[in-house]
């Protein structure tokens, strides 16, 4: 009887070990989307729309996560559908149930960081699945975005219309950028920050200052652009510049310009300088210089004209302009307005590049 009990215990232990498979962050079958820093113990996700993806065979999955602020929000996506599980990771490593009760078979799982880098750094340690991991997902296209709050999905969850920008109201998964990427089955990076500009921001740095970093606030760690080469780069900057270049009382205006607003020629050259930096990293990529859909594209705004002149002056046949129509409502784009932007951009990409 003791011999039988021993073998039963061994069989149960074997079954349990097979049922629960720990997949550490450095497993080669894990696919990371976005600029990710790998440490000895975890993968660090900072940029908005960074994510962790796996294909697996099983019926349930967990993940061990930590957030340095406790403010980040993580969307769980299974087989292309957002689940009811929205995670706000704790400031200590904690295991979270992601999904249970899936039908037996193959599934795709994504942990999507829907908040931007100033809201937190997400540490991903491991998955715990009840089956086995499969080779990682592949994508049809590669895109990179450089943007501001519009691209980040700022205040998109604020259905009361108060345009609040704290973590609980931001959702990069519903941004036009992510909707467009999903439509084209595109892997993408989003180098975006609320309040940022190419010339002036609501803080003391701009996109050209951070565009080449692994993490925005670490000037010592430069991104290796050879790791990722997009087919298409989309730049949607200028909304904050449009506001701040006429705000003489703002500290950043005084620091950068003194008392005299920058001339159109200076604005155009500054935009050209940034696009030239991007072109230098990606010589063969198509580049869309976009703007909108807030009041920088309102009728009478000079900013679309600035961008048009900048691109004309670069004489690069693979750089295009595309302006989103002014949405003519208060605050940042709502979920519906983000979808309209995505529809517009999808149509432009389809027509222009035949994707």
N, C-alpha and C positions, 0 to 999 in steps of 0.2 A: 504493500500500500504506500509506503514511504517512497519507494522507487517510482511508482505511478505519479505521486504528488510532485516529485522532483521534475519529471519530464513534462507534466502539465504546466508547472511554473515556468520551465524553460521555454515551452511553446508559447505561452502567453507573453513572455518577455520578448521573444523574437517577433511576435505579431505586433506588439506595441512599438518596437524599434522600427519596424517596417512602416507602420501606420504614421508615425510622427518623424518627419525628416527635417532636420535643421539645415537651412541653406544660408551660410554666412555671406556677409556683404561682398566678399571678394570672390565669390563663385563666378566662374567665367560665363555661366548661363544667365546671369542677371544682366539686364540691359538698363543703363542709366540714360535718361534724357536730360540735357542741359549740362552746364559746366559743373562738374562734381569734383570735390577734393576727397581723395582717399587717404585716410590715416591708418595707423596700425590696428585700430579697433573698430572703425566705422566709416561709412560714406557720409560726407557732409553736403547737404543740399541747402544752398542759400538763395539762388535766383528764383524768381517767380516762374511757375510752370515747370520746374525741375520735377523729375519723377523716377520711380523705380518700377521696372517692368519684368515680368517673368511669364513664360508659358509653363504650365504644370498639368499633371494628370492626378486628379484627386477630387475630393468633395468639400474640403475646408482649408482655410489658411489663416495663420496669425503672423504678426510681425512685431519685432522688438524695436522701439523707437524712443528717442529723447529729443526735447527741444530746449534750447538754452534759455528761452524766455517764457515758455509755456503759452505763447500767443499764436503760434503758427496753426494753420488749419490744413488738414490733409483729406482729400477726396479719394474714396476707394472706388475703382472702376473694375468691373468684372465682365469679360466678354463684350466690351464696348459700351456697357451700361453703367451709369452711376448708381451705386447702391445707397441704401439708407444709412450706411455707416459713415459718419463724418468724424474724424479724429482730431482732437486737440491734445497733442502729446504732452506728457508731464515733463518736468525738468530733471527727472531721473529715469534711467532706462526701464521701460515698462513694456510688457507684452500685451498686444491688443488683438482681439479677434476681428478679422477682416471680413470673413465670409464663412458661412456654414451651409450644409444642406444642398450643395450643388449636385446636379446629376453626375453620375460617374462618366468620366471621359476627360477630354483635353479642354483646358481653360486658359484664358489670358487674364492676368491680374496686373493692375497698375495702382501705385500709390502716388498721387499727384499733389505736389505742394502748391496750393492755390494762393499763397500769400508771399509778399516780396521780402527782400533780404533784411530790411530794417525791422521787420516783425518777428524775425527769428531765424536761427540756423537749426535745421532738422538733421539729427543723426540717425542713420539707418544702420542697424546692427545685423539683423537676420530675419529670414522667413522661417516659419514652422508650418509645414504642410503635411497633410495626411496621406500623401502619395509620393510622387517623384517629380523632379524638375525636368523640363524638356529644353531643347535648344531655344535660344532667345528669339523674340519677334524680329521680323524684318520689315522695312518700310519702303514705299515706292519712291519717295522724294525726301529731300533735305532742305530745310528752311532755317534762316536765322532772322530774328527780329531785334531791332533797337527801338525802344519806345519809352513812353511815360505812363502816367496813371491810366490812360485809356487802354493801353495794351495790357496793363496789369489787372484790369477788371475792378478798378477802384469803385467802391460804394455800390457795386452791382447788386448786392444782397439787401441793400437798404430800401425795402419796398415802401417805406413811409415817405420817401422822397426828401429826406433830410441831408442827403449827400454826405453821409458820415464815412470817414476813411479808415476807421480802426479795423483790426484783423477780422472780426466777425462779419464785416460787411464786404470784404474783398473776396473775389473769386475769379482767379485767372483761368479756370476751366471754362467759364462762360464768356471769356473775352473773345472778340473777333479773331484774335491771333490763333487761339487754340481751336476755335470752330473751323477756321480755314485750314489749319494743319490737319485736323481730323478728316475733313472732307477729301483731301488729297492723299490721305494715308502717308503723311509726312512726319518724319522725325524732325524735331526743331529745338533750337535754343532761343531763349528770350532774355536779352540783356536790357532789362527795363526797370524803371524806378519812378514812382509817383513824384511829381514836382521837378523832374529833371529836364534840362534843355541841352542844346548843342552849343549855346553861347552863354546862357545864364540860367541858373536854377534857383529854387527856393532854399538852397543851402550852398555851401561853398565849393562845390565841384560840379562838373558837367559830364555828359556822356563821353566826350573825347578823353576825359581824365581816367575813366574806369573801363572803357570798352575792351581793353586787353587784359583784364584781370580774371583770375580764377574766382576770387571773391571780391566784391566791390570795395570793401574797407581794408583790404590787404594789398598795399602797393608793392610788396616784395615778391608776391607770387604771380607771375605773368602766365597767362593762358598760352598753351602751345597750339597755335592755329592749325598745325599739321594734323592734329587729332580729329578735326572735324571740318569738312569743306562743304558748305551748302551750295546747292544749285541756285538758290534764290535768296537774296537778302532784302528784307523789307524794313525801311526806316520810316517811323512815324514820329517825328520830333518837330517842335516849333510852337506848340500850344503854349508852353510855359514861357518860351522866349518872347512870344507875342505880347503876353501880359507884362513881363518884367522889364522889357526894354523901354517901356513908357512909364515905369513906376520909379520916379526920381528919388522918392523917399525911402525906398527899400535898401537895406544895408548892402546887399550884393550889387545893386545898381551903382551905389556910391563907390564900392570897392573896385569894381571893374571899369566904370565909365566916368566917375567923378560926377559932374553936373550936366554933362552933355550926352544925349542919347546917341547910340551908334547909328551911323549913316546906313542907308540901304546897301551901299557898296561894301561896307564892312560886314554887314549881316550876310550878304551873298558870298563873300570870300570865306567867311567862317564856316558856312554850310559846305562850301566846296572843299574846304580843308578836311572836314570830317569824312565826307564821302570819299575823298582821295585816300584817306587812311584805310577805310574799309576796302576800297578797290585794291590797295596794296596787299592786303591779306588774302583776298579772293580774286585773282586776276581774271578768272573765267566765269565768275558768277553773274547772273542777271541781278540787277538792283532796281527795286521800286522805291522811289522817294515819294512817300505818301504824306498826307496831312489831313487832320480832321478826326472826328466829326463835330468838334466844339467850335467856338466862335472864331478860331483862326481861319476857318473857311467861310465865315459869314460874308454875305455880299458886301463888297467894298473893302475887305481886308486885303492888305498888300502882300500877305505872306505866301499865298500860292504863287504870286508873281515873282517873289524873291527866289523861291525854289525852282521855278521854271527857268529863270535867268541863270541861276547857279548851274543847273544841269546842261543848259544850252552851251554855257561857257566851257564845260568840261569836254565837250565833243566826244562823248563815249556812246556809241550806238547801243550798248547793252545796259544803259541806265534809262529808266522810264520814270515818269511822274504819274501819280494817281491821287486825286483829292476826293475825300469823302464829303458828301453834301452836309452842310450845316444842319444839325438836328433841330435847332430852334426850340429847345426846351431847357429848363434850368438844370444845373449840375452836370455830373458826368453821365455818360451813356448808360441807360438802363439795359436790362437783359434783352429786351425787344430791340433796342437801338443797336446793341452790340451784334445781334443776329443780322440786322439790316446791313451793318458795316461788313460783316462776313460775307453775306450774299453778294454785295457789291464787289468785294475783293476777289471772291471766287470767280465771278463772271469775268472780271478783268484778266485774271491769271489764265483762265480757260481760253479766252479769246486770243490773248497775246502769246502764250507759250504752248497752247494746244495740250495742256495737261489733261 
